[in-house]
Amino acid sequence: MLEEARTLTESMKKDDIFFNVQSYNIWLCGLVRNGKLLEAQTVLKELPQNGVDPTIYSYNILIDGLCKNGMLGDAKMLMSLMINDGIFPDTVTYSTLLHGYCTKSKVTEAKNILREMMKRGCIPNKYTCNTLLHSMWKEGKVSEAQQLLQKMNERGYGLDTVSCNIVIHGLCQTGEVDKAVEIVSEMWSHGSVALGDLGNSFMSLVNEDDNGRKCLPDLITYSTIINSLFREGKLDEAKKKFVEMMRKKLYPDSIIYNTILHHLCKRGKVSSAFQVLKDMETKDCKKSLRTYNSLILGLGNKNQIFEMCGLMDEMREKGISPNVYTYNIMIGCLCKSGRTEEAIPLLNEMLQKGIIPNMNTFELLIKSYCRTGEFRPAQEVFDIASSICGHSEALYALMFNEFLAGGEIMEAKQFLETAIDKHFDLGSFLYKDLIDKLCKVENLEGAHDILIKMMHIGYGFDPASFMPVIDGLNKLGQKHVADELSERMLEMVSESKVGNKAYQNYRELNHMKRSKYGGDGWQAIVYRDDGSAAALKNLKRVQKGWGQGSI
């Protein structure tokens, strides 16, 4: 469509009918919507050269595009150029910039925009103030939010239901749910005057006029309150609010139903959840992915695997694709029931459908295999996980700890040695336990090698790790080697180099290497692009042998 529009634009230019600012603004809008910001900037610069004066709307189109793409510095610079050209920002310009800064959690910069806006005599609207108000609550700047509300009232900007909902959501997030409930009750009687109930700092915040009375609770208000009450375990109060909402002729939508279903299922009240589901369906609210995930979670908590599979089949019939969360619930429940071999086809299905398993998926399978002593299948799952998630610290720590707990000491040692070679943070590795176990099975040399390797790489670690090796060396009469280790241990204590990470100078160097081409994020993308196909191939190769002792 963009190329067709480009062709039409060029044709109109040749015919001299592409000459007014309205035509250019439409073209600018199309370029920005398609992410062609550089081209849009070029077009804006060409306007005066073609005898067309850009308007405030022309600049606002590009400023909006820059802000939505996080290019706030460029947007601010463009506004300065606009002012130099004699075109002054309007409410839309400032609101766009303010929203951009708030999206990036830059509340201070957003406040500066508001100040500049008011200095220039540009009156903020409710959208502008509500955007900043929301950002302040989100960042926990409660006192600043209170001051903004006060100024909004003093300057006559007025508060609306959105303002009240922002405050209610902020109170719920900071644990003041009871206060939020009070405000909702007062809103029915006094509208936005209810915010005066927040305390002395909010008293006389708004006048009880017609505008205040129009600020009535809506579905968003009740959704916030009901969710917060459920989250705090106040089920009866949440149900009362649901009934109150219905009585006020505010009929629940799928969002509210799904909120209730989620909390009921999470708390094991599956029968109640299915009663709510019936009510939801009679109100013609369709079941969504979130609905099914909640129900599958609830059934999983009751270990009702047959019913869970039935819901998965129903999802497929209705064309609702399960996500990684759905599969993880199913896989977790099967593994917990000792039916790991039935979880493997689900992993296969995920890979075939292009649903990328996450670390939790592999952790469930690896732990399940290791705890039943099936270490070879666990190794195969590790290989698949490595091809998808990369060779991460978390993955190696999982394999090391599980193999060690299962008595596979030498295999665990190999995982630790690889982790050390890769300079991983060892905070999650139970390396002290490995050293202790190696000493107990008379593999003093192996334990000694690990200590030497860790020191050679530059790790600072728990000096207590030295003790079993020092004791073992003394018993074998190797006092000279034991004394050397004792000295190293005392050096580590005196230098306070106790921890599980490589020293900072190495970490900084490693970070610089990873950041050169965009950091770990790009590596993760490469792993995902290459990993899924390799993982699926690997899975098909080994699947038949898993759980049967042969691979």
NORJODA-V806093 format. One line per field, one symbol per residue. ss: DSSP state (h for helix, s for strand, l for the rest). burial: 1 if it has 16 or more other C-alpha atoms within 10 Angstrom, else 0. A space follows every 10 residues. Layout:
BEGIN
ss=???
burial=???
END
This chain:
BEGIN
ss=lhhhhhhhhh hhhhllllll hhhhhhhhhh hhhlllhhhh hhhhhhhhhl lllllhhhhh hhhhhhhhll lhhhhhhhhh hhhhllllll hhhhhhhhhh hhhlllhhhh hhhhhhhhhl lllllhhhhh hhhhhhhhll lhhhhhhhhh hhhhllllll hhhhhhhhhh hhhlllhhhh hhhhhhhhhh hhhhhhhhlh hhlllllllh hhhlllllhh hhhhhhhhhh hlllhhhhhh hhhhhhhlll lllhhhhhhh hhhhhhlllh hhhhhhhhhh hhllllllhh hhhhhhhhhh hlllhhhhhh hhhhhhhlll lllhhhhhhh hhhhhhlllh hhhhhhhhhh hhllllllhh hhhhhhhhhh hlllhhhhhh hhhhhhhhhl llhhhhhhhh hhhhhlllhh hhhhhhhhhh hlllllllll hhhhhhhhhh lllhhhhhhh hhhhhhhlsl llllhhhhhh hhhhhlllhh hhhhhhhhhh hhhhllllll lslhhhhhhh hhhhhllllh hhhhhhhhhh hhhhhhhhhh hhhhhlllll l
burial=0000000010 0000000100 1001101111 1100001001 1011001000 0001011111 1111111100 0100110110 0100000111 0111111111 1110111001 1011001000 0111000111 1111111100 0100110111 0110000111 1111111111 1100001011 1011111101 1111111100 0100111000 1111111101 1111111111 0000100100 1100100000 0101111111 1111110111 0010011001 0000101001 1111111111 1010100100 1100100000 0101111111 1111110001 1011001101 1000111000 1111111111 0011111111 1111111111 1011111111 1111110110 0110111011 0011110011 1101111110 0011011101 1001000111 1110111111 0110000000 0100110010 0100001001 1100000000 0000000000 0000001100 1110110110 0010011000 0
END
